[in-house]
Amino acid sequence: MNKIKIKNFGPIREGYQEEDGWMDIKKVTLFIGNQGSGKSVVAKLISTFSWIEKALTRGDYDKRYFERKNKLKNQYLTYHRLENYFPKPDNTVIDYRGESYNILYENGNLTINDANNGSYPLPQIMYVPAERNFISNVRTPKALKQISPSLSEMVTEMINAGQAMKSPMLLPVNEGVYVEYNKQNDIFYIRSNDYRIKLTEASSGFQSIVPLLLISWFLSDSVKKQSENTKEMLTSEQRERFRRRFKEINDNADLTDELKRIALSELAKEFTKTAFINIVEEPEQNLYPSSQRGMINSLTAFNNINRGNKLIMTTHSPYLINYLTIAVKADALKEKIKTDELRRKLHTIIPQNSTINKNDLVIYELNEKDGTISRLKNYDGLPSDENYLNEQLAESNELFAQLLEIQQAL
């Protein structure tokens, strides 16, 4: 399992307070907390270090390339606009433990070591920023020159998703609402039985959920097909490197045919994407609670397509925690149900492919006041009600009770 430790970076000062500072990156990982607490910072660091591990594993670069002075600061953290989050003096610690490489930033230096912690699923990594509504009004990445690279990448993948659509996609919001793509005019439409409008004319909720779901569907489906066919479109440089390494293995007289077969199989895995890491800021953005439920059920279903997939989210929504709790509870019941009637009843509550194993979910709470991170407690795998978001709901109830006391005193 991948882990990350963060200290003294941006708003995160002391970092995670348990497990010697190590946070698990599980199949479903959620970060909650106030504005400025560092939720997106953690998510962006996971994105960056996962990408470095991927590039190293595939052979795009060697370790010395990344270990050059200030390479992390001045190049790779600029993708997510994090280059100015280092304190002065620089006492930042970012320690990433992957399945293929361990990457440590400390004392201003980056150190990379082989991990060899089991099989490594080469991932497709997508970062979905909170500003995604903007891309509904943009047709080409060139129009986003001055905007974050992650948004520009989203535009590209949304166009790819539209091109891959064979029929309109039913959206998990409202009832009978679809998104469709006109390939000739490069326009997305929202339609139901009694209207058809351009996505640019739709509500903010549609402009938020459509890019998120289309891209998540497209990339998870693409990875599924790649892993099934064990093929990937490689650059000419990658193909040449692949052929060179293939020849080295095949010409090695010291290897038996069986060992050559194993070595070549492992080589192929390096160039075949078998996992989708979907990192989403505020997936609930602009969505009604029932639409949030449909959205999270879709994202978890995409996440369950491949074993190595990961869904990493930041949120301000208490509903998301409640819906994830339902997904965990449903998964526990799913294995025990023996009758079709109960199975159908369960699936009316939550789709079968959207449930979550209790061991695959972790929720972290970030504190903007002291820069610490804590892990949300759980009871038999179910997330605790005692969390920042529910506390805010309880506080509003208490404030109303105080108003009633004033009313009674009048």
N, C-alpha and C positions, 0 to 999 in steps of 0.2 A: 504494500500500500504506500502511495506517495505521501510525504509529509513536508511541512514547511515551518520554519521558525523565523520570526521577525522581531527585531528590537531596534528602537531608535530610527525609525523611518517615517517621515511625515507625522501624522497624528498618533502613530503607534509608538509608544515609548517602552513600557515594560513587556508588552506582548502577552502571549498566552501564559496563564499562571499555573498550569499543571503540566505533567508529563515532560518536565524539563524544557517547557516552551514549545514542544512539538505539536502542531495541529495536523490531524489526519485529513487527507483529501479523499473523501469517500465517493461512492457512486452518485450520491445526492448530498451536496454540501451547501448549507445556507448560512449567510451572514446577516445579522440584524444589529441595529444600533441607530443612534441619533445622527443627524447630519454632521459631517466632519469627524466622525469617529474612526473612519478608515476602512469601511466595508469594501468600497471599490478599490482602495489601495491594495488590500489583500488579494482581491480577485484579479487585479491587473498583474500583480507579481506572480501569481500562479500561472497566468497566461504567458508571461514573459519567460519564466524559467521552464515551463513545459515545452515552449517552442525551442529554447536553447537545447534542451535534452533531445528533442526530436531531430534538430539539425545535426547534432553530434552523432546520434545513432545512425542516421541515414548517410552520414559521411559528407554532408554539405560543407562542413568546416572541420578543422581539427581543434583540439583543446587549446593550443597555443594562440589561435586566432581570437578566441573569446577572452583569453587571459591577458591580453594586451592591456596596458594601463588605460583606465577610464573608458574602455570599450563598452562596458555595461552602462555607465553613466551617460556617456555622450552619444550613444547610438541606439542601444536596444531598449532603454527605458524611455527614450523620446517617442517611441511608437504610442505609448499610453500617456505621454506628457507627465512623466514622473521624475524627470531628470533634476528637478529643483527640490526634491523632497529629502535630500540628504542634509543632516544637520552640520553645523560648523562648531567645533571640529567634527570630522566625520567619524562617529563611533557606531555606525550602522552595522547590524548583523542580519544578513538574510541567508538562511541555510535551507537548501532544498534537497530532499532525499527522494530520488526517483527510482525507477526499476532498472534503468539503464545507466544513469549517471547521478552522482552527487555533486551539487554545485554550491559553493560557499563564497559569500561576499563578506569580508571582514578586514578591518584595518586598511580600507581603501583598495583591497586586492581581491581578484576573483580566482578561486582555486577549483579545479574540476578533477574528479576522480571517478574511475569506473565503479559502478555499483554492482552489477550482475545480480540483481535481486529477483531473478526469475524471468519469465517471458515478458517481452515488452511490446504492447500493442501500439504500433505507429499511429499517432492520432491526427485527425483533422481538427484543428483548433479554431474556434470562432469566438470572438468577443463581441457581444451585443450591447452597445452603450445605451444609456438612458435617453440620449438625444436622437434615437432611431426614428421618431416621428418625422424628422426633417427629410429623411431619404425618400419618403413617399412623393416628394415634390422634385426629386432630382433624377435625371435620366442617365447620366454618365458620371463615372468617377472623376473625370477631369473637372467637373463643376465644383468639386469638393477639395480643391487644391489647398485652401487655407484651413480646412477642417481636419479633424483627427483622422489618422490613417485607418482606424477601425471602422469609422463611418464609410470611408471610401471603399473599404473591402466589403462592407455590407451591401453597398450599391451593386458591386460586381456580382456578388452571390445572389442577390435578389433577381437580377436580370437572368442569371443562370437558372434560377429556380423557375422563373416564368417560362423560359425556353423549354424546360424539362416537363412542364405540366401538360398532361395529355387530355385533361378534362378539368372543369371547375372544381375547386376544393371547398368542401363544406366547412364552414367555420364553427368552432365550438362556442358560439355566442348567439344570443337571441334565438331565433328558430327559423330554419330554412334559409339562411344567409350564406352566400357563396362568394369566393373571390375567383375571378377569371382573368386571363391574360390575353390581350390581343397582340400577337406576335408581329403582325404587319406594322402596326402603329406604335408598338412598344408602350402599351397602356394597360394598367391594372384597373379592373372594375369590381365594384361591390354590387351584387344583385340579389334580389329575392323575387317572390312571385309578382310583386306590384311595383318594383322600381329597379333601375340599373343606373348607377352613377360611377364616375371616375373615383379612384381611391383618393385623389387629391381633393375631391369634393366631400369626402366622407367625414364622419366625426373623428375626434382625436383618438377615441378608443380603437376604431378600425385602423387608423394610421399607426397606432402602436402595435397592435396584435398581428396585423397582416405581415409586415416584414419579419417579425420574430418567428411566427409559425412557418412561413414559407421557407425561410432560410434553414430553420431547424429541421423541417421535413426533408428539404433537398439534400442537405449535407449528411444527415443520418442515413438517408436512403442511398446516397452515393457511396458512403463508406460500407454499407451493407453489401452493395453490389460488388465493390472492389474486393472485400474480404471473401465473398463467395467465389469470385472468378480468379482471385489471387493475381490481379493485374492492376497496374497503375500507370497513368500517363507520365512518363519521365522526361525531363529535359535532356537535350543532347549530351550535356556534360555528365548527367547521372547515368544515362545509358552507356556511355563510354566507360565510366567507372565500374558499372555493373559488369560489363563484358570483360574488363580487365581482371576483376576479382573472380569472375566465373572461370576464366582461363587459368588463373593461378591455382584454383581448387582442382579443376579438371586435369591439369598437367602434373599435379603432385603425385609422384610415384609412391610416396610413403603412405598414402591413404588407400584404404580398401574401398571397393565400390559402395559399400554400405555407409562408410564414413563420409565419402564424397556426397552421397545422396543427402545425408543429414546436414552437411555443411552448406550445400546448395539450397536446401530448404530454408535454413536459417538466413542465408543471404537474401532470398526472395522476400522473406518477412520484413526485412529492413526497408523494402520499397513498396510494400502493400499496406495501405491504411486500413487498420482493423478496429479503430475506435474513433469516436467523435466526442471531443471535449467542448461542451456548450456552456459558455460563461455569459450569464445574462444579468445586467443591471435592472433592478426594479421591474420584473416581468409583469407586475400588476398595474403598471402605469396606465392611467386613464380608463381603467376597467371597473365596471360594476362588480360587486362580490360574486354573483353567479357566473359572470364572464371570467372572473379570476379562476374559478373552479374549473371551467371548461379549458381554459388556457393551461393550467398546471397539469391537468389530466393528459393533455396533448403532449406537453413537454416530457412528462415522465414516460409516456408511451414511446416517444422517439428515443428516449434514453435507454429503454429496455430492449431495443432492437439488437444491440450488440453487447456482449458481456463487458468489454473494456470501456464502454461509453461512460461519460461523467457529465452531470448537470450541476453547475455551480452558480448560485444565485445570491444577489443582495436584495434586501427587501425592507419596506416599512409597513408591510401589510400583516396584521394579525390573522387575517383569513388564510393566508398561505400556510402558516404553521398549522392551522386547524385542518386544512385540506390534506396536508402531508400526513397529519396524524390519522386521518381517515384512510389514506392510502396504506399506511403501515398496518392498521388494524384489519383492513380488508385482506391484506396479504396473509396475515396470520390465520384468518378464518378460511381463506380460499383452500388451504391445504387440508382442512378438516371436513369440508362440506362433501357429502356423499350423494345428495339427491339433486336432480336437475332443477326442481322447483326452487330450492334454496340458492342454487347457483345463479339462476335467472334473477332472483331477488337481489342477490349481491351485486350483480352486474348492472342493475338499474341504479344502484347507488354510486358505483365507480366501475369503469371499464376494466375488464380482466387484465389487459396489458398495461394498465396504469398503476398497479399496486407496487409497493416498495417493501423490500425485506427490511426488518428492523435493524439489521446489522449494516445496512447500506446507507443510513441517514445520519448526519451529524449537523447540529446547529450551534453556531458560535455567536456570542453577544459581545459587541465592542463598546467600550466606555470612553466617551470623548473627553471626560473630565480628567482621568488619570492615565489614559492611553493603554489600558489593559484589555485583555481578551479573556473571556471565560466560556466554558462549554455548557450549553443548556442541559440540565439534568433530564433524564428520561425514566419512565417507569415501565419496565418490561418492554422497552423499545419505543414507547409512546412519548413524544416530546412533552415536557412539563408545561402546565399552564402558567407557571411562575417565570415569566419572561418579561422583558422590557415593554413589548407591545401590549400584552395583556394588562400590565401594570398601568399603562397610560389609559386604558379603558376603565380600569377600576378607579383611577384618579378622577376621571370625568364624572363617574357616578357619585363619588364622594363630594365633589364640588356641587353637584345638583342637590345632594342631601343637605349641604350647608345652606344653600339658597332656600330650601324648604323650612329649615330652622328659622331663618330670618323672616320668612313669610308668616310663620306661626307666632313670631314675636310682635308682629305689627298689630 
